[in-house]
Amino acid sequence: MNILKSNKSDHTIAWSYSLGTFIAVFPTPGFSTFIGLGLIAIFRQINKMAVLLAMVVWNAVTVVPVYWFSFKIGQNLALTDETTLFRFEWANNLLQYFKDFIVGNLFITIPISILSYFIAKALLKKSRIAREKRSNAKLKAVDK
C-alpha cells in the first residue's frame, strides 16, 4: 500500500488520516469528498492516500450509527433552545433536530478524529518496524 511506503513522517500520515476522518464523519452529505479533494489540492504536505483512505473507511454505511448517536447526544445535551423562525411548526422542528444533531456530532467527531490519529500512528509504527525486520532478515540471508 502506498501509505506504508510513503516518505512522509508517521505524524504527517496519521494527521492526514485524522483530517480525513473529521471530514468524513462531520455531516457534509455529498460535499465531504469535494472538501477532502480541495484540502489535498491546497495543502501539499497532506498525505493524499491517508485522507482518501479515511474517507473510504468512514463511508455512508459506517457513519449512519455515528450520526444516530450524534443526534441522541445532542438531544441529551440540549444546549440549544427551541427556535421559532418559521411559520410552520415542521420547519422549526427540523431546525431543532438539525441543531441537536450538529452539537452532538461535534461531541463525537472531534474525539473520533483524535483517536484515529493515535491509532493510525501506532499502526504505522508497527508496520515500519515489521518492514525493517523483514529487510534486516533479507540482508542477513544474503550475507550468509
C-alpha positions in Angstrom: 0.0 0.0 0.0 1.4 3.4 -0.9 0.7 4.9 2.5 3.1 2.4 4.1 5.8 3.2 1.6 5.4 7.0 1.8 8.4 9.0 2.6 6.3 11.3 4.8 6.6 11.0 8.6 4.2 8.9 10.6 2.9 12.1 12.2 2.0 13.6 8.8 0.3 10.4 7.6 -1.6 10.0 10.9 -2.6 13.6 10.9 -3.8 13.3 7.3 -5.9 10.2 8.2 -7.3 12.1 11.2 -8.2 15.0 9.0 -9.9 12.7 6.5 -11.8 11.1 9.4 -13.0 14.5 10.6 -14.2 15.4 7.1 -15.9 12.1 6.5 -17.7 11.9 9.9 -18.7 15.6 10.1 -22.1 15.8 8.4 -21.5 17.3 5.0 -23.5 14.9 2.9 -22.3 14.9 -0.7 -19.7 17.5 -0.1 -17.1 15.6 2.0 -15.3 14.2 -1.0 -15.1 17.7 -2.5 -13.8 19.1 0.8 -11.2 16.4 1.1 -10.0 16.9 -2.5 -9.9 20.6 -2.0 -7.8 20.3 1.1 -5.5 17.9 -0.7 -5.1 20.4 -3.6 -4.4 23.3 -1.3 -2.1 21.7 1.3 0.7 19.8 -0.4 2.1 18.4 2.8 -1.1 16.3 3.4 -0.8 12.6 2.6 -3.4 12.2 -0.1 -3.8 8.5 0.3 -4.4 8.8 4.1 -7.1 11.3 3.6 -8.8 9.2 0.9 -8.4 6.0 3.0 -10.2 7.7 5.9 -13.0 8.8 3.7 -13.4 5.2 2.3 -13.3 3.8 5.9 -15.9 6.3 7.0 -18.4 5.7 4.2 -22.2 6.0 4.2 -22.6 2.7 5.9 -20.2 3.3 8.8 -21.3 6.8 9.6 -25.0 6.0 9.9 -24.6 4.7 13.5 -22.3 7.7 14.3 -25.0 10.1 13.0 -27.7 8.4 15.1 -25.6 8.5 18.2 -24.8 12.2 17.4 -28.4 13.1 17.4 -29.0 11.3 20.7 -26.1 13.0 22.3 -27.3 16.4 21.0 -30.8 15.8 22.4 -29.4 14.8 25.8 -27.2 17.8 25.9 -30.0 20.2 25.0 -27.5 23.1 24.6 -29.8 24.8 22.1 -33.1 26.5 22.9 -36.1 25.8 20.7 -36.1 28.3 17.9 -39.2 29.7 16.2 -38.1 31.2 13.0 -40.6 29.8 10.6 -44.4 30.0 10.4 -44.6 26.2 10.0 -44.0 24.0 13.1 -42.5 21.3 11.0 -39.8 23.7 9.8 -39.0 24.8 13.4 -38.8 21.1 14.4 -36.5 20.4 11.6 -34.3 23.2 12.6 -34.2 22.0 16.2 -33.3 18.4 15.1 -30.5 19.8 12.9 -29.1 21.9 15.8 -29.2 18.9 18.1 -27.6 16.8 15.5 -24.7 19.2 14.8 -24.0 19.8 18.5 -24.0 16.0 19.2 -21.9 15.3 16.1 -19.1 17.7 17.2 -19.0 15.9 20.5 -18.4 12.7 18.6 -16.4 13.8 15.6 -13.6 15.5 17.5 -12.8 12.6 19.8 -13.1 10.1 16.9 -10.7 12.2 14.8 -8.2 12.5 17.7 -8.4 8.7 18.4 -7.9 7.9 14.7 -4.7 9.9 14.8 -3.2 7.8 17.6 -4.5 4.5 16.1 -3.0 5.4 12.7 0.3 6.4 14.2 0.5 3.2 16.2 -0.3 1.1 13.1 2.2 3.0 11.0 4.9 2.5 13.6 4.2 -1.2 13.9 4.2 -1.6 10.1 7.5 0.2 9.8 9.1 -1.9 12.5 7.9 -5.1 10.8 9.2 -3.9 7.4 12.6 -3.1 8.9 12.7 -6.6 10.5 11.9 -8.2 7.1 14.5 -6.1 5.4 17.1 -6.9 8.0 16.3 -10.6 7.7 16.7 -10.5 3.9 20.1 -8.7 4.3 21.2 -11.4 6.8 20.1 -14.1 4.4 22.1 -12.5 1.5 25.2 -12.2 3.7 25.2 -15.9 4.5 
